[in-house]
Amino acid sequence: MKMNKKNARITLVVMAVLLIFFALLTTVGLGTSHRGSARNIILGLDLSGGVSVTYQVVDENPTSEEMSDTVYKLQQRADTYSTEANVYQEGSDRINIEIPGVTDVNEILEELGQPGSLEFQLDDGTVVLTGSEVDTASAGTQQDDLGNTEYVVKLELTSEGAEAFATATSENVGNYIYIVYNDEVISAPVVNEAITGGTAIISGMSGAAEAQSLASSIRIGALSLELEELSSKVVGAQLGQNAIKTSLIAGAIGIAIVMIFMIVVYALPGIVAAFCLLLYICMFLICLNGFDMTLTLPGIAGIILTIGMAVDANVIIYARIREEISAGKSVKGAIDTGYKKAFSAILDGNVTTLIAAFVLNMLGTGSVKGFAQTLALGIVLSMITALIISRLIMNALYQVGLRDEKYYGRAKTYKSFDFVGHRHTFFAISIVLILVGPVCMGVNSAMGNGALNLSLDFKGGTSTTVSFNEEMTLDELEADVKPIFTEVTGDAEIQFQTVQDSTDVYIKTAVLDLDQRQEVSEALQEAFDLEEEAITYESISATVSNEMRQDAVVAVIVAAICMLIYITIRFHDVRFAGSAVLALLHDVLVVFGCYALVRISVGSTFIACMLTIVGYSINATIVIFDRIRENQKLMAGESLAAIVNTSVTQTLTRSIYTSFTTFITIFMLYILGIATIKEFALPLMVGIVAGAYSSVCVTGSLWYVMKAHQKQTAAEGGTASVNTGELASRNVSAAADADDSASSKSNTSASNASQGTAKKTKKKSKKK
């Protein structure tokens, strides 16, 4: 339906009311429980604390492989409560589970259950399956033969378990199979048919609660070792209120700067962008609440980053509108065409990133899964606000009378820079930047400092339990206790965790040897008048296990392959996809070099940082490729170099503006944030700059080189077979030089043609 003036006014009023409602919902909430408000968002251990449970291994002398396997499986179980849950080994035979956002220990213990032995047995006690052969168990529903809904438990077996279960069920149709947990029968389903596919359904549940309980017991029982609860407690936040406050202030300042920038640069469309940005933030917070997503301090940084990225779609659209106005279209026609032309770039960029988020969520664990969910949410909401809400408001403003071109502006025309001609320089700079990482790692290793500055999350350390004479706040611990540990260890990475209704404090640091432990004990006893027995030490494992690292690497590789396939399909050219993936690799390696050079602590935020760079960089590359795809039709007959140079120049303003708006939000976090958030913000800033550089200076030239090589190969017809490596190199170089020359001639010819046309017009004017 075409919008008239009346409908336009209604639209503007509805949008204003919608923003006010969402703002009130996020700040106040609904009812006495404040449903929907930001205060009800689940916070991570670093922001609000949670429950800590310690399990003791019942088996004697467990192997390191058994402990590692059990930790990994418990991490997967804990992820069902929060993607930010931590599971790590303490000492030689204990495992700690920390689940954020929960204050009721009994509730967690009832839901989590007590890990123990699980077996599937026949009537004669023969063991059909053990818990380790069950991959997962989940509660659900299905329709019975009469069409009624019944509650069931679905089992997914490992390959070994599937084979053993197929044999057992084939031979025992009509018999019972007993599920025995800690020597107690918890279920006795009848075998109705042979189960050969590795998936089994247990039906006959009385309700959802029974199905959930059985599924939970099977999941927890599917462990390599039998465990018993040793202790459980409610722990406080790892970061003080001051840290949270400064991070939120930094975020608010960054967002305000972005909004002012958009208004100054884009006038009326900039006001629309600022409105949509506020709406986006409110919607994001409401969805975090609605989907029970856990928010951590790095998560706040990630959200602020997505806010910067959300502006990108508006920049693409408004730049297109200005181009159309400069081309002579009316304001209304420019608005319609601008959104239409910007759609493909926005769609391809966001869908590509969304594919990556989907893969990371499916294959990743822990913080990787949490990052993927946050990223996907941000992508969907940004597309809604930019493509739907922004367009409605823009059309409504036009209909109510804001039709003058001065409200929208014109695109400035810039002379094309010869990016392709300078490709060798850009490639050389990229190679140097990429080599920074390996060189610094080699130097660090030679000096005995370790290739990278691995944190507690990756290498483990020592947990010191101190029973103070009175309860200590986090700010007091930061001020009075942290200097003691820093002086002994020389490491600023120290994590504090208080215990509710207790004077105990857990202090996690790098590994302390016997001499360091003695030095710390003496300093603490003197400073706080403590007895020697009030201080104990335990070695702790990494919270990011080898399996979790492998999951993250596999997820990223699969995501890159999926992005490559999508880009190839959408652009009908594998060279676009290859260039984009190489650019992503370039950006990741540059950021990796930053970690090695500056010795930034490599912890759990390292994975989030790398994934953020992957999600961010692909957008800028897709925008440039979209313009190259468009200009290949509009500039038919022009050289490849001219097409690439023109396309990159046309999108250069967008690249600069988007990089600035994203950079400024992270920069404010770096300026005002605490040490923990600075270590996350610095490599992100490096990644933003590297992403902008690779998109503008590298990707287009990479595609050009690949395309020129393909043209040269096609022209030769594949006849050259001697000294192919040297010959190919010479041919590509010759083809590139020839193309550069053709580009120059083409531009000169076009310029002369324009002058000729101008002269003819002038003569005709005089004749008249």
N, C-alpha and C positions, 0 to 999 in steps of 0.2 A: 504494500500500500504506500502510495506517494505521501510524503509528509507535508502537511500544510502548516500554516502559522499556528493554528490552535493546537494541533497535535505536537508541534515543536515545543510550545510552552508547557504542555502537559509532560512531555518527555523530560524537560529540564527540571521541572518540579519533582518528578518521580526520582530522578537521579540524585537531586539534593537531599530528598527525604531518605533515600536508600543509604547515602553516605552517613547521614546523621544517625540513622538506626544502627548501622554497622559499627559506627564509632562508639555509640552508647553500649552496644552489646559487648564490644571488646573491653571497654573500661569498667562497666557496671555489671552487665550480665542480666539474666532473667531470674526473678524469684529470690527467695531467701538464700538459695544455694549458689546464686550468681552463675547460673549455667551459661556457658558460652564466653565468659569473660577471660581475659588473658591470664588472670590470677589462677585459673583452674588448669592451665596447661601443665602437663607432666614435665617436671624438671629433672635433669640428670643428677648424678651424685655430686658433681662439681658445684651445682647451684642450690640443691635443696637436701641432699643426702638421701638415705633410703635404708634398706635392710641388708645386713651382712650376715651370711650363714657360713659356718666353718664345718666341713665334714672330715671325719677321720676314716682312713682306709682300714677295713676289717682284715683284709688279706695281709699276710706277713710278707715283708720284703718285696713290695711291688716294683716292677721294672720301670725304667724311665719311659719306655714305649707305652706300657699300660697306663701310666699316669698321664702322659700326653694325650692318649686316645680318650681317656675319661674326661679330662679337662675340655677337650674339643667338643665332645658330645654334650657335656653339661652346658657349654656355651650356647649350643644350638637350642637346648631346652630353655635356658634363661632368656634367649632372644624372643621367645613367645610372650614374655612379659614386658620386655623393653629391648630395643635394638642397641641401647647404650649400657646394657648390663656387662659386668666384668667377671670373668672366671679365671683364676690363676692358682698355681700351686704354691703352697707355703711349707717350707721344710721338705722332708722326704716323703711324707705320707699324709699330708693334709691338703684340702682344696677349699678355697674361699670363693663364695658367690656373692657378688654385690649387685643388688637390683635397685635402681633409683625410683624415686617418686612414691615409695610405699613406706608407711609408718607402723603397720600392723604385722609383727613378726609371725604370729600364729596363722594369720591369713595366708602368708606366703608358704609357710611350712605345710599347711593343709593342701594348698594347691600344687606346690612343687612335689610334695611327698617325700618320703625318705628313700633315697636311692638304695636299692638292694638287688639281690639276684632274681632273675626272671627266667622261667623255663616253660616250654609247651610240652606236655607229657601225655602219653597214652594211658589206658587203664592199668597196664602192668608196670607203670613207672618209667617206661622207655622215654628218653628225652628226644623229642622231635626237633625242637628249635631251642636255641639259647637267646637271651636278650640281645646279644651282640649281632645276631643275624636279622634283627628287625631294624629297618632303616628309620621308619617313623610310624606314628599312630595318631589319628585325628578323629574327633567326633563329628558326626554329620547326620543328615537325614536322607531317606529315600522313600519311594512309593512301594507299598506291598502289592500283592496280587489283587487286592480289592480296591486299590487306588488310595488307600489311607497312608498318611505320613507316619513313618516309624523312625526311631532314633537308632543309629548304628555307629560302629567304630570301624574305620578303614585302616587296614595295615598295609604298609609298603615294605617288602622284604628285600634284603640284599640278594645278589646273584646266587651266592651259596645257599642262603636261606630259601630262596625260591625253588631251587633244585631239590633240597631236602624236603620241603613242605609238599612239593608235587608228588614225591614218592610216598610220603606218609598218608596224604589225603586220598590218593588213588587206592591204597590198600586198606583204608579204614572208612569208606563211605558208610554212613549210618551210625558210626561210633562217636564217642565223645573225645574231644581233645581238651585237656585241662590246662588252664593258664595258671601257673603257680608262681606267686610272688613272695619271696622271703618265707618259703615253706608253707604258704597259705594259698588255697585255691580261691582265686578272685573271679574266675569265670569258667564255664564248662560248655562251650558251644558244640553242637552236633555237626559233623561233616555231612553236608547235603550232596556234595559232588567233588570230584577231583579238582584241585586248585593248582593250575599250572602256569599262571601268568605272573606270579610274584606279587599279586594283590589279593587280599582277602577281606571279606566283609563279615563282621560279627553283628548279628541282628538280635532282636528280642530285648532291647534295653527298655526299661520302664519309663525313662524320661531323659531329658538332656543332661541332668546332673549325673546320672549313672554312666551315661556315655562319656562324659567329660572325665569322670573319675577313673574309669577303666583305661581310657586313652592315655591319661596322665601317668598312671601306674606302669603301663607298658612302655611309654617313652622313657621314664626315669629308670626303669629296670633294664633297659637296653644299654647297659654300661659294661665296660671291661672289668671293673672292680666293684666289689660291694662296699658301700659306704654307710657310716652312721653319723648322726648329728653330734657334733662336739660342742658347738655354741652358736647362739644366734642373738643378734642385737640390732638396735636402730642406730645408725651412724649419721652424723651431721654432714653439712655441705663441706666440700673441699676448698671452696673459695669464699672469701668474706663478702659481706654486703657491699663493701667499697668497690670491689672488682666488678660486681654486677652493675652497680650504679654508674661507674665510669664508662662501662661498655655501652649501656643504654643511652647515656648522654652523647657519646661519640656517634652512635647510630643516628640519633635525632639530629645532630648537627650535620652529619653527612647527607641525610635525606633532605634537610632544609636547603643545603647548598645546591643539591641536584635540582630541586624544584625551582629555585631562583634562577639557576642557569638555564633551564628549559624555557622559562617565561621570558628571560632577556633575549635569548637567541631566536625563539620561534613565535614570540608575541601571543596572539590568541590561541593557536594550537598548543603553545607551551603551557598556557593556563589549563587547557583540557588535559594535557599530559600530567600536570601536577595533581589535578583532581583524580585522574585515573590511578595515579601512584598511591594516593591516600586510600582510595577504595581497595586497591590491590593489597596494601598492608593489612587493612582490616579483614579482608576476606582470607588472607593467609593465616592470620592469628586465629580466626574462627575455625578454619579447617584443621589447624594444628590441634585445637581443642576437640573438635568433632571426631577426628580420626585417632585420638589418643596417642599422638606422636610425641616422643620424648625430646625435650629441648635442652641442649648443653651450651656451654659458653662458646665453643667452636661452632655450634649450631646457630647461635645468634649471629656470628660473623658470616656464616653461610647464608643466612636469611638476608642480611644486609647486602651481601654480594648479589643475590638474586634480584634484590630491589634495583641495584644498578643495572643488571642485565634486562630487567623489565622495561627500562626506559628505551632500550635498543629498538624495539618494535616501533615505538612512537617516532624515534629519530628517522628510521627508514621511511615511514609513511609521510612524515612532514617534509622530508627532503624531496620526496617524489612529487608532492603537491606543489612545492615551489618550482620544481623543474617544469611541470606542466603549465604553470602560470607564465613562466619565462618563455615557453614555447608558443604562447599566444592563446591558450585556452581560457575560458571564463573561470571564475572562482568555483562555481558549482561543478563544471566539467573537470576542473583540476582536482577537486576533492574526490569525486567518483573515480577518476582514472588513477589518482595517486594511491588510493586504497587497493584498487584492482591490481596495479603493477607491483605494489609492495607485497601483495599476498603470497606470491610464490617464494620469495626470499624468506619471509617470516615463517611460512609453513615448512619449507625444507630445512631451515636451520633448527627450528624447534622440534620437528619430528625426528631429525637425526639425533638430537640430544635426548629426546624422549626414549628412543630406542636404546641408547646407552644406559639410561636410568632404569629401564625395564630389565635389561640383562643384568645389571649390577644388583638389582633387587632380587632377582631370581637366583643368582649364583653366589652373591656375596654373603657375608655374615657380619654381625656386630655393627660397627660404625659405618661400614661400607653400605649395608642395607639401609641404615638410617639416613645416610647421605642421599642415596638413590631415591628414597621416598620424598624427602624434602625437595630435591631437584625436580622430580616429576610434578609435584604439587605446584611449584613455582612456575614451571613451563605452562601448565594448563591454565592457571589463573592469569598469567601475563598475556596469553593469547586471547582470553575472554575480554580482558580490560582493553587491550589494544585494538583488536579487530571488530569487536561488537560494541562495547560501551563507548569507546572513543569515537567510533563512526556515528553512532546515534547522536552523541552530543554535538559533534562537528556539524552534522546536517541540521540539527535543531537550531544551533546558533546562526547558521546561514539563513534559515527560514524566518527567524525573528528579526532579521534586519542587518546582521553583521556580514555584509556582502562585499565591502570595499576591499580591494586587493591589498591595501596597506596593513590590514589585520593579519595577513597571511605571509606576505613577503615574496620576493623573487629569488630564485637560485642564482648565485654568482657563477660566471663562467671562468674557469681557470685553464691555462695552457697545460696541455698534457705533459707530464714529466716522463722521461724515457726510463721507466723502471726496468724494462727488458734489456735495454742497452747497458745498464749498470748491474746486470744480474751476477756477473762474475765477482764483483765487489761484495754484493749482498751475500752470495753463497760463501765467500771466504770469511766474512764476519760471522755467519752462522756456524761454520765449522769451528772457528776459534771459540765461540761461546759454548758449543757442545763439548769441546775438549777440556774446558775448565774443570768439569766434574771429575773425569778420570785422572787428570793430572793432580788435582788437589787430594784426591783419595790416595794416590800413590805416595805423595809427599807426606800426608798424615800417617800412613802406615809405616813409612820408613822412619818417621820420628817416634814411632811407638805410641801414637795417640789414637789409633784406630782409624780406619778409612772414613767412617762417619761417626758423628756424635750420637750414638744410639741411646735412647732414653730408657726409663724403667719399663715402658710399654713393650720394648723390643728385646731387652737383654736381662730384665729382672733386676733385683737388687736386695736391699735389706729392709725389713720392716721392724722398726723400733717401737715397742709399746712402753709408754711412760705413764705411770699413775701419779699425777700431780696431787698436791695437797688441797687444791680447790679447782673448780671447773675453769677452763681456759677458753677464751673466744679465739676465733680464727685470726682476727686482727692482732690479738696479743701474741699468738703463736708466731705470726709473721714477723712481728717486731722484736720479740725477745728470744725465741727458740731457734728460728731459722739461721741467725748469724752464727750460732754455735756449730750447727751442722755444716754450714757453708765454709767456715774456717777450717774444719777438719777435712772435708771432702774436696774442697775447691770447686764444688758443683752447685749451681744455683737452683737446680731442679729438685725441689723438696716438696712432697705432698703431705698435707695434714688432714687427719680425719678424726673428729671428735665422736664420742659415744654418748647417746642420750641418757640423761640421769646418771652420769658417771664422770669421774675425773680422769678416766683413761683417754689417752690420745695415741692414735697410730701415726707414725711418721715414716714415710717411705722415701728412701734415698738410694743412691748408687750403692754398690756392694761395699760394705765396711769390713775390713780385715780385723783381726783380733786387737791390734794396736790402736786402730781407729775407734773401735768399740770402747776400749778402755778410756781413750781420751774423751770421747763423747760423754761417757758415764760420769767421769770426774767433773767435767764442766757443768753438766746438768745438776749433779748433786750439790755442787757449790753454789750455783746460781739460784736454785729453787729449794734448797734445804731438803733433799730427798735421800731416802735410804737406798742402798745398793740394790735391794730386792725389788724396788719400784721400777726398775729399768730392765727390760728383756729384749732379746734380739731373735729374729727368724729370717732365714733366707726366703725370698719369694721369686717365683718364676715370672716370665714376661706375660702381660695380659693379652698381647697380640701373639698368638701361637703360630708355629710354622704352618699349621693347616689353614689358619685364617689368612696368612700371607699368601699361601698358594691359591686359596679361594679368590682373593683380591686380584692376583695376577691373571688367573684364568678368566675371571669376569671381565677384566679390562681388555684382554685379548679378544674374547668373544664379542664384546661390545664394539671394538674397532672393526672386526670383520663384518658385523651386521651393519655398521655405519657405511663401510666401504660398499657393501652390496646395495644399500638404499641409494647412496649418491650415484652409483653407476646406473641404476635403473632410472632414476629421476633425470639425470643429465645425459643419458645415452652415451656415456663416454667414461671408460674406466680410468682415463688419465685425470679426470677431475677427482675421482675418489682416491686415486693413488697420491695425488698432490696434497689432498686434505689430510690423509692419514700421516704422511711424512711431516706435514706442518705440526700436527699434534705431537708426534714423536719429538720434533725439534723443541717445542715449548716445554714438554715434560723434562727433557734432558737439560735444558737451560735452568729450569727451576731446581733440578737435581744438583746441578753445579753450584747453585746458590747455597744449598744445604751443606755441600762439601767445603766451599770456600769460607763461608761465615761461621761454620761449625754450629749451625742451628740444631737444636735438639730434635732428633728424629723419633717422634712418638706417634700416638694414635692420630694426631692431627695431620701428620705427614701424608697418610693415606687420603684423608679428606681433602687436603690441599691439592694433591696430584689429580684427584678425581674432579675437583672444581676447575682446574686448568683445562682438563679435557672437555668438560661441558661448556666452558666459556669460549675456548679458542675456535671451536668448530663453527660457531655462529658467524663470526666475522668472515671466515673463509667462504662460507656458503653465500653470503651477501655478494661478495666479489664475483664468485663463480656464476651466480644468477645474472649479474650484469654482463659478464662475458657471454653467457648463453644468449642473452637478449641482443647484444651488439653484433653477434655473429650473423644475425639476420638483417639488422638495420645497417650494418657496415659491410654488406656483401661486396666482395671485390677488393676490400682493403687488406693489408697484410696482417698476419697474426700478431706481430709486434704492435701495430697500431691499435688493434682491437683490445689487446691486453692493457696497453698504456692508457687508453681512453677509459676503459672500464674501471681500472684501479683509481684513476684520477677522479672519475665521477663519484665514486664511493668513498673517497678519501676523507671528506668532511664527516661523513657518518662514522668512519672508523675512529677518527680523532675524538668526536663528541662522545661516542659510546665508551671508549677507553677512559676518557676523562671522568665521566659520571661514575663508572665502576671503580676507578682508581681512588677517587676522592672519598668514597664511603669507607674503603679499607684503610686509606691513609689516616682518617680521623681515628679509627680504632688503634692504629699503630701509635699515634701521638698521645692519645689519652688512656689507652689500655694498660693492663698490668703485663708483667713479663710473659705470662703464659699466652696471652692473646697477641702480644708482639711477635712471638715466635711463629704464630700462625699467619699474621698479617704481612710480615716482611716477604716471605716467599710468594705469597699471593700477589703482592704488588709487582714483584719481579715477573711473575707469570703473566700478569695483565699487559705489561710492557712488551714482553717477549711475544705474546699472542698478537698484539697489534703490529709489531714489526714483521712477524712471519706472514701474517695475512696480507699486508700491504706490499712488502718487499720480496717475499719468497714464493708464495703459493702460485701467483699468476705466472711468474717466470718459470717455475717448475713445470706447470702445465704447458707453457710455450715450448720449452725444451723437448718435452715428451711428444708434443704435437708436431714440432718441426722434424724430429727424428722419424716419426711415423710417415710424414710426407716424403722425406728423403728416401726412406726405405722403399716406399711404394713406387717412387720415380725410378729407382734403380732396378726394380723388379726382382730384387734378391739375387742378382747375377754375381756380385762380388763375393768370392769365397776365400781369397788369400789375404792374410793379414787383416782379418775382419775387425779386430779390436781397434787397431790404429786407423784403419780406413773409416770405420764408423765414426770415430772421434773427429777425423778431419771433415767428414761429410756433414756431420751435425753442425760443426763450427762454420763450415762454408754456407750451409743452408741458413743458419742463423744470421750470418753477416749479410747474405743476399737478401734475407727478409727485412733486416734492419735498413738496408739500402732502399729496398722497395717501399718500406714504410716512409722513409724520408722523401722519396720521390712522390709517393702518393699524396703525402701531406702538402708538398710544394705544389703539385698539380692541382690539388683541391683548392689551395689558396689562390693560385693563379686563375683558376676557373671562377672563383668567387669574385676576384678583382675584375675579370672580364665581364662578368654579369653586371657588376656594379657600373662599369664604364658604359655598357650598352644601355642600361637603365638611364644613366645620366644623359646620354645622347638623345634618347627618346624624349626625355623630359625637356631638353632644350628645343627639340624640334617642335614639340607641342607649344 
